[in-house]
Amino acid sequence: MTTASATVSRWTRLFVVASLVWLVCWQGAVVAGAGRGVAVTLGLYGFVLHMVFGKAYALVPSYFDRSLAVPRAPALHLPLAVVGTAAIAAAAAGVVPTHWATIGTGFWALGCGLFVGILAWSVRDNITGRETGTVDAKADRRAVDRIANAFVPVALGYLLAAAFLPVLDVVGALPASLPAGGPPLSHLFAAGTAALLVFAIGFRLLPRFLVVSPRTPLVGTVLAAGAVGPLLLVSSFGAGWLFRLGASLEAVALVGFAVAYADMFGRSDRRRIGLYLLLGSSAAAVAVAVLGLHMAFTGLSLPVAEAHVRVALLGFLGLAVAGVSYQFYPPGIATVPGIDDRTAALAGWLLVAGVAVESIGLLASVESANLAGRWIALAGAVVHATVVFSVFWARSNR
């Protein structure tokens, strides 16, 4: 008889599988010259958020000292997320009629609503996360764990807002002051949901990986700034003092998180490939902050905006996803010949190099570097997917 935890675990892996497929599709589309709308949909909705959904189903209830109320909820959510992402991306690419985007938006919103609803129901009597499930041996971490838990509902609130704003626009119920798409909406998903969950869940998960506690003042600063920043960014996107304040707060959150992780890494004696990739993600977070502040205070620029998107999605969020993946799915257990920690390290270096070379090409208007970076990133995506799939293969044959 299949247990509830085994059911959740199986569907978590399927979300990871979908995330990896979207990663390769995303990088392939970028090499093929797909527009920003297609790339952001495949990268953010597909790669990043599918991984976020899968791991959140497994981690969030346990971090609130609860169990997932409906173990089969991920099985309902996954097809909604996959179909929604595919329809929105295909419509943005112009390969299907534009009304497919409306259909995809509906599927995506239903999936997000199910996701937030099930998580909320699972922790309904501990919504602020005061009960953390932290064992007595780690009682000194409970204060940080409670702070981190308190910001998970904020991130889920951003997800609901971003998912249903386009739906309200379709039915004609969206106020003119609210965004229905474009960069403001993608910032709600990326900064409000994905980044804030990386901060909140990261401050619970990463200390366990490194066996080192984070500095409590940094935790509070990062989470508070990361919670308020996206709201101010979106409320006056592209101009005005609110936009600059939001960009500044988001920069504080990104740089603060990078400093917090680098500090923990330096005090830890753990040295694994996933932890090194998270160090790369932290460096990318600083670059995202710098590029964002540049646009906020000097004006929007297409090359800087393109570099900002790539460094944010593939550098900061992408390397974080890859690093955490290698912690949960260690490359060393793979049984496929040629797949091991060195292969995972190669994937990481290719992803880092791809982001760096492409970003330099974008900022310096060097098309050859831009194209080379995209091909390198595609190679890194394929190698990374191969490594994780090989680990899944090894586990399924035990």
PyMOL commands that set and color helices and strands:
alter all, ss='L'
color gray80, all
select helices_A, chain A and resi 4-31+36-63+73-93+99-122+136-150+152-170+182-210+216-235+241-267+273-298+302-328+331-333+341-364+367-396
alter helices_A, ss='H'
color red, helices_A
deselect
rebuild
show_as cartoon
